[in-house]
Amino acid sequence: MLGPKINGLVSGIEEELRCTFLKFDSYATVATNEFYHPLKTTGKDALVDIERDEILKSILTSIGRKEQTVIYCKSPQRVSSLMCRLLSAGLLTPDDTNDDLAEWLADNFHNEWSLVEGVKHGIAYHHAQLPRAVGALIVDLFNESKINILICTSTLIEGVNTNAKNIVIYDDCITKKTKLDMFTFNNISGRSGRMFEHFIGNVYIFGDKPQVELPFIDVPVVTQSKNASESLLLHLGEDVHEENKNRVKKFYDQNILPMSLLIKHQGIDPNKLINFAEELIEKFNAWNRMMCWDGIYPTSLELRHLSNVLFDHFNISSMGGGTVRSASQLHRKLVDIINKVDDKELITQNYDYWNGRDKTYSVDDSIQAVFNFKKNLVNYNLPKIIYAVSDIQELIFKRFDYPFGDFKPFAATLENFYYPAAINSLEEFGIPNQVAKKFIESNRSKIEDIDSIDSVIEFLINSDETSYKHLSEYELGFVKKALTYM
């Protein structure tokens, strides 16, 4: 196990894994200067931000665009709003370095997105909800010094090496009001400086340095501590420790759903699966005609009923950053995905709807909502829940000798936004969905299997210039860069 500033492993891990924890306190590739800026203001973020912003402006004025700077914030919303304020402050002068990127972002998302104006001024942001290819491009531009200031959440801080000489810890929290612990603080501050580039890094801390002891690392699947969920414990079967058997006994004692089904859908709370099955047993007769469907195009009634099930039983409102607030809203958004409404139209629709009810709702808020919905719900949570719902309705309806549905094709197609699966896969190589769609759709007849990423990659490698005629020069750059990895 490799990690910065870890004090050890919790009791039992070394014996269970037959490993030894080695600690190296004195090894460091770069030196770090720490500058503390205690905050006098207390209260809500909006109030404290006034003081934070003044300190930040002073730091950025002295640094300018001569050195690479990463600014840590606790959430995507904070990242976006801070960049808007920095652009409004007039600290940064624009140039034409990233004009092509700005134009592409405006054309494919929204021309009033703050990121469009940001990249023109050498500033950008990064968080987990950005489309993967866009996020990767921003990191590359930062490391090439074409973007000089990068505002980000811990997702970038903890996973990607950058060439930042300066780190600004703007927020002293991880999420909401959970204070930054020593482990995360050291992880963030350790990103300042870069071996063989600049051996001294600067860390600017707003507020107080965490005083908590360095953590001991827990691996719940090994220790079966209180951090292990009931779903995880179920998956361990007979290997569950004696003290945890009472936590899973209720699942073995019930006869609503077989253990094999609960274990198959390990990532979903088994209590929720059983609760849904119980209601289905109560209402099997009334619900059968609305659930006895298959294929990838449910009727409006069938999709509306599925939306009700997802919303009522699986806590959808807490997923995707709260972008879905009712079953009817989920139904409407799923219809848009089925109809292949593009991101730009989704963003505009969402903005017009919410801004009409709240004038403070911004284009950035709308973009964040669309990204959250597509990444956290459509591309991840909804498909895995729908697979489980499909298995449960099949099981229950069979008990009553009723016909049953099969939602698995729908879930698989939804996961890929109703486009060939290869389009989603190309995002991993740095080709945005918008570019991949153009390329694949315009060459559909020439590609042997448009759902196979291997088939599409083979065509990409061997295709001539005529295959790229529908791409702009800038979009062609995404493909050429991706080909270097293939």
Secondary structure, DSSP 4 states (H G I P E B T S, - for coil): ---TT--EE-TTHHHHHT------SS--SSEEEEEEE-----SSHHHHHHHHHHHHHHHHHHHTTSS-EEEE-SSHHHHHHHHHHHHHHT-S---STTHHHHHHHHHHT-TT-HHHHHHHTTEEEE-TTS-HHHHHHHHHHHHTTSS-EEEE-HHHHHH-----SEEEE--SEEETTEEPPHHHHHHHHTTSSBTTTBSEEEEEEESPPP-PPPPEE--HHHH--TTS-HHHHHHTGGGS-GGGHHHHHHHHH--SS-HHHHHHTTTS-HHHHHHHHHHHHHTHHHHHHHH--BSS---HHHHHHHHHHHHHHS-GGGSGGG---SHHHHHHHHHHHHTT--HHHHHHHHHHHHHTT-TT--HHHHHHHHHHIIIIIIIIIHHHHHHHHHHHHHHHHHHTT----B-HHHHHHHHTTTS-HHHHHHHTTT--HHHHHHHHHHTTTTSS-TT-HHHHHHHHHH--GGGGTTS-HHHHHHHHHHHTT-
